[in-house]
Amino acid sequence: MTDTRPDLQLAVLIGRFQPFHNGHAALLRKALASAPRAAIVLGSSFHARSAKNPFTADERAAMIGVTLSEEERGRVTFLPIRDYYDDQKWSAAVQLRVEALAGEGAQIALVGHFKDDSSYYLNHFPQWHLVAVARDDSADATALRRALFETEDMAVTLEAIASEVPLAVRHYLKAWTLLPHHARLAEEHAAIAKYKAEWARAPYPPIFSTVDAVVETAGHVLLVQRGAAPGKGLWAIPGGYLEQRERVLAGAIRELQEETGLSLLTSTLEDALEDVRVFDHPDRSQRGRTITHAHHFNLRLDHLPEVKGADDAALAAWVPVAQLASLEDRLYDDHFHILAHFLRLPE
């Protein structure tokens, strides 16, 4: 059913809102008209800033908040939800947070519209009442981010997108683009655009194969700090592209040694291998469809071998496993979740 009902107690709106535009605003108006309270689920929260996710959860909440009246703000609750790169885990987390807010036995509505493949998430909550809204093509978040990052004159750009975002959001974006984040993310956006352009003439969309090495010992894990965009300055698991005539384990060890200078024998690393898992979520990388084989090595040493950043890593360091949770918003792509899987971190 897609009609509204008088017994609904909470209306849910799910999105990334990167940035919040008129299409989102129409959905929010419908949510507020459908129930006395609204929950806005902020996807991709706790994620490192990127050209795809430039605004933090707090910034998006503030951006949306400035478009609401005082009465409306009192009816809205923001629920930040991380990317789990696992649909079942993600939908379970959303359901848990929403139903805890709504209360036992509450009638819940899910507000949305099926615009494209990115709307598949609406099918994950069959227990909620769907309130469908006609698709609004007046704004597109991807195009808006492109405008913000490719502009040579921000004043002209903000005027050009005036019909696509609420006025209060336009003022918010004007202030936000003056922050240091904007220049770094514009650089990242340009690097990704160049990368994709190089593959644009391929006869079919490329699928990239990469390898990663999660190395732990003495309560620490070995990470590198990326030296170039995308993700410049972010922490990452040592890894890279698989070479044409290379097995995945050999590639993981090669990338590990090239990026960290870890001087252990190949045979020692092979003996330390505990697990291998494929991470293949279609949205795990901004660069395109990238499937990685992540290898977990446990050295079981009582000391930390010497390491040094090399190749495209600006720095290599042993990081205490206990500190990884506090680094979630400074880890590249889905690397926090790869670490969480192998090291059994709470998510």
N, C-alpha and C positions, 0 to 999 in steps of 0.2 A: 504493500500500500504506500501511496505517496501523498495522500491528502493530510492536512493538519488535523489535530485532534485536541479537544479542550482539556484532556486529562494529562497532557504532557507536562512534565515538571522540569526537565532539563534538556536543552538543545545543544548539540555538540557540533563544532566546526573544526575540521582537521586540515592543516596545511603547513607549508613552510613559510609562506608570506615573505618571500625574499625578492622584492619588497611587497608590502600591502598595497593593493591597487583597487580600482573600482569594482572589478569582478568579485574580489574578496569582500568588499564593502557590501555588495548586494546580498551575498550569502549571509553575512553577519546580521544585516537588517532582517532577513528571513528568520534567522535563529532567534533573534530577540522578539520577533513577532509570534514565534511558535511556542514559546515557553517563558515562564517568569525568570528563569536563570539560563545563562549560556556558559558553556565551557569551550574555550579556544585551545585546542591541542596544537602546540608549537613543535612541529617536526624538526628533525636535524638539530636538536638542542645538544649542548655540551660538546659540540663538534668544533674543531679548529676553524678559524675564519678561512674562507677560500673564495675564489671568484664565483663559485656556485652558491655558497652559503656565507655571504659577507656580513650579515647582521646576527648578533648574538640573540639568545632568547629574550634577555632583558630589553635589548634595543627594539626587538619586534613588538614586545608587549607595550613598550612606550610609544612606538609608532602607531599601533592600533589604538591605544588609549587616547591619544590626542584627537582622534576622530569622533570620540563618543561624548555624550553629555554626561554630567555628573551622575544623573539617575541611571544611565546605561552602564557607566563604569561600575556602579554598585551591584549590578546584576551579572557582571562578567568575571569569570575566573580563568586565569591562564594556567595551562598544564604543560610544562616543558617535557618533551619525550625525546630520548636519544634515538639515533639510527642504530638498529641492531643488525642490519643486513641479514635479517632472518624474519620472514613475514609472520610466522607463528609467534615468535618471541615478542615482536613489535606489537602485534594486535593484542596479545595477552597483557602487555604493559599498559596499553591505552585503555583496555577494558577495565583493568584493575583500578587505575587512577580515576577514570570517569565514574565508575559505579561507587567508589568510595566517596566521591564528592556528592553524587546524587542521593545516596542513602539507600538502604535496603528496600527493595520493592518499587523503587521509583520508575516512572515511565519516562524513557529516554528517547529523544529524536536525534537522528543523524542528518545534518543538512549538507547537501552537496549537489553537484551535477556531474554527469558522465561526459567529460570533455574529450578525453583521449585515454591512452593506455595508462597514464599516470593516475587515473581515477579508480583503478582496480581496487584500491584499499576500501572503497565503500562496500564491497562484497564481504569484507571480513567481520562485519558486525550484523549478522542476520537477526539477532535478538533485539535490535533497536529498530525503531520506526523510522523509515526513510522519508525525509522531506526533500523531494527533488525540486531543483530550481533550474529554470531554463538557462542554457549556456550563454555566457556574456563574452563576446569576442572583442570587447573594447580595449582590453589590456592583456598583456602577456608578460609574466615576470622575467622570463629569459630575455626578451627584447628590451625590457626596462633596464636590466643589469647591463646589457650590451651598451645601451645608450649612456649609462653612468660611467662605464669604464673606457669607452672609446671616444668620448667627447674631447674637443679642444677648447670649448667654451661652455663651462658648466651653466652659466646663466641662460644661454640659448637653449641648452638641452632641457633644463628644468621648465622653461617656457614651452618647449615642444611637447613635453609629456603631461602638460597641464590637464588635458582632457582625459588622461588615463589613470590618474591617482587623485585621491582627495587633496584638497588644498592644504590641510594640516600636514599631510604626509610630504607634500612638496616642500614645505618649510623645514620639516624634519630632515629630509634628504639634503637640503642645501647646507644645513649645519653639519650633517654627518660627513659629507664629502670634503670638509675642511680638516678632518682628522687624519693622522698619519696612515691609518689603515688603508685609506682610499688609494694612495699612490702605489703601495705594495700590491694591492689586489688588482689594480689596473695593469701592472706589470705581469702579474700571473695570468690575467685574462688574455693579454697579448701573446704570451708564450703558448698558452693552450690553443688559441686561435691559429697560430702559426703551425703548431704541431698537427692540428686537424687538417689544415690546408695542404700540408705535404702528403696526406693520405687521401685527399679528395678525389684523385683520379684513379684510385684503385677500382677494379671491376666489381667489387662488393665491399661492404663495410668490413674493415679489418678487425680481427680478434687477436689481441696480444697475449703472449704467454710470458709470465714472469716467475721468478723464484725469490723466496724470502727465507731468512735464517734467524730464528728465535734462539738465542744462546743464553743459557742461564748457568750460574754457579755461585756458590757462597751467598745466596740471598739477593743476587743482583742479576740484571738482564742487560745485554749489550745493545745499545742504541746508537744511531748516528743522527747528526743534525744536518738536514739537507742544505746544500750549498747553492742551489739554483731553483728557479721557479719551474714547475708549480710546487708549492709548499716550501719555499725558501725560508730557512730558519726554524722549521718545524722538526720535531723528533720523529724518527722513523726506524723501522726494522731494517737492518742491512739487506739489500736485495737489488734486483734489477732484471733486465730482459734476458730470456734464455737464448743462447746462441744456436745457430742452425744445426750443428752436429753435436749437440750436447745433451746428456741426460740431465734430468731435473736435479738430482742430488749433486752431481758435479757442478751444475750451474750455481746452486745455492752456496756451495763451499767456495767457488771462485769469487762470487760477488761478496761474500763475507770477508774473504782475505783481501780483496782489492779495496774495499771501503773502510776496513778497520785495522788492517795490518796485523790481524791476529795470526801469530806465527806457529800455531800448532800444526802438527802433521795431518795430512789429509786422512790417514788411517785412524788417527786419534779422534777426529771429528766424526768419521763414519761410525766408530764404535760408540760415540756419545749420542748418536741419533736415537730419539725416543718415539717420535711420531711425525707423520706427514699428513697434512690436510689441504684439500683444495678449497679456496675461497673464490666464489664465482658470481657474486651478486652483480647484476648488470650495471648498477649505479655505484659500484665501489670506487671507481676512478673517474676523475674529470676528463682524462685523456681519451676515453673511449672504452669499449668492452675489453676488460683486462682480467684474465684468469690467472691466479697465482697458485703455485704449490709452495705452501709454507712448511718449513722443516723445523722441528723442535730438537735442539741439542742440549743435553744436560751434562756439563763437564764434570760435575761432582768434585770440584777442587776446593781446597780450603783457602785459596788466595785468588786474586783477580789478575789474570794475565795482562801484560802490557798491550795497549791498543793505541792507535793514532788514526785520525780521520784522513782519508786519501780518496783518490778518484773524484767522484762528485759529492763526497761527504765532507762538510766543513769541519766536523768534529765527530769523534767516536768516544763513547764514555760508558762506563758501567753504572747503571742506575739501580738503586735499591727497588726491589719489587714492591715494597711497602709504599713507595712514593708514586707508583704508576697511576693510581686513581686521581691524584691531584694534577696529573699531566694530561688528562683526557683531552682537554681543549687545546693542547699543543702537540698532538700527535697527528701524523699525516694520514689522509684517507681513512681506511677502516682498521688501521694498525692497532688501535686500542682494543678492538674486538678480537683481533688475532691473538694479541697478548693475553686477553682475558680468557680465551679458549684454552690455550696451552698452560697458562699459569694459574688457572682456576680463580680468576679475580671476580669479585662480585660485580654484577652489572645492574 
